[in-house]
Amino acid sequence: MAIIITDECINCGACEPECPNNAIYEGGVEWAVADGTNVTGSYVLEDGKEVQVDDQNEPVEDDYYFIVPDKCTECKGFHEEPQCAAVCPVDCCVPDPEREESDEVLLARKAKLHI
């Protein structure tokens, strides 16, 4: 499952530089698939929408840091545990109970993002 940041976030920013997929953004910031990845051209998001990798997408959250689910791999293929959760001083980086994903799905996403 992807990781989410709860509204208990204190906006410290410790998580952002730890993400190997550049999936974490400050609240209110637009995001792009290309940010921190090797993807070029177009990319199909999990909802089936096809976007250009450089397209700026609406923030997932406006008030605190957020994780883009389409870019989160729970650090599979990079680290033993999600690095955002490991460094979070208030333990607000938690598994998203609404997005259960297998290791195979997470590793496939990693392969798509880091060609």
Residue pairs with C-beta under 8 A, 6 or more apart in sequence:
1 74
1 95
1 96
1 97
1 99
1 100
1 101
2 67
2 69
2 72
2 74
2 95
2 96
2 99
2 101
3 67
3 72
3 74
3 82
3 84
3 85
3 93
3 94
3 95
3 96
4 66
4 67
4 69
4 93
4 94
4 95
4 96
5 15
5 24
5 61
5 64
5 65
5 66
5 67
5 84
5 92
5 93
6 92
6 94
7 63
7 64
7 92
8 90
8 91
8 92
9 64
9 65
9 90
9 92
10 89
10 90
10 92
11 26
11 27
11 64
11 65
12 89
13 26
13 65
14 87
14 88
14 89
15 24
15 65
15 83
15 84
15 87
15 88
15 93
16 24
16 25
16 26
16 65
18 24
18 83
18 84
18 86
18 87
19 36
19 67
19 75
19 83
19 84
20 73
20 75
20 78
20 79
20 83
21 36
21 37
21 71
21 72
21 73
21 110
21 113
21 114
22 35
22 36
22 37
22 71
23 67
23 68
23 71
23 72
23 73
24 65
24 66
24 67
24 68
24 84
25 31
25 59
25 60
25 65
25 66
25 68
26 65
27 59
27 61
27 62
27 63
27 64
27 65
27 66
28 59
28 61
28 62
28 63
29 59
30 56
30 57
30 58
30 59
31 56
31 57
31 59
31 60
31 68
31 71
32 53
32 54
32 55
32 56
32 57
33 39
33 43
33 51
33 53
33 55
33 70
33 71
33 113
34 40
34 53
34 54
37 53
37 71
37 113
37 114
38 113
38 114
38 115
39 53
39 112
39 113
39 115
40 53
41 52
41 53
42 50
42 51
42 52
42 53
43 50
43 51
43 52
43 53
43 112
44 50
44 51
45 51
45 70
46 69
46 70
51 57
57 68
59 66
60 66
60 67
60 68
60 69
67 84
67 93
69 96
69 99
70 109
71 109
71 113
72 109
73 106
73 107
73 109
73 110
73 113
74 82
74 95
74 101
74 106
75 81
75 82
75 83
76 103
76 106
76 107
76 110
77 106
77 107
77 110
78 110
82 93
84 93
85 91
85 93
85 94
